[in-house]
Amino acid sequence: MSVFSNIFGSSQEQNDSNKKINWIALTFMGQLDEMVAFSNQKPAVIFKHSTRCSISRFALKQFENEFDLEDKIDAYYLDLLEHRDISNEIASRFGVYHQSPQLLLIKEGKSVYDVSHSDIDAGELKGKL
């Protein structure tokens, strides 16, 4: 196994880890309104990811490997390169400084927890629910 496979995992490992999270692709602004409304019944998490950044890829893979909250939250994935406008709206709407990678927990329409880079941790997120 190569050094890069050890760090980022093989494509098979990535496919296996992706099965742990049923990501909802965040691709249009209207989804933010829906997410805010639904967060009154079930919290949501937004993972802001830059597909060109190795740090972001590592944080995403680590989060996916540790994630075990499928039935407790809705998980939204935002590709920052494709949807920077949505990222800007998230920063404005929830009053958080944009970072990448970044994880936000939305409960009752508000961002109650946000972290970035190496602070992204599924175990910590679990404690915030």
Buried (B, 14 or more C-beta within 10 A) or exposed (E): EEEEEEEBBEEEBBEEBEEBBEBBEBBEEEBBEEBBEBBEEEBBBBBBBBEEBEEBBBBBBBBBBBBEBEEEBBBBBBBBEEBEEBBEEBBEBBEBEBBBBBBBBBBEBEBBBBBBBEEBBBEBBBEEE
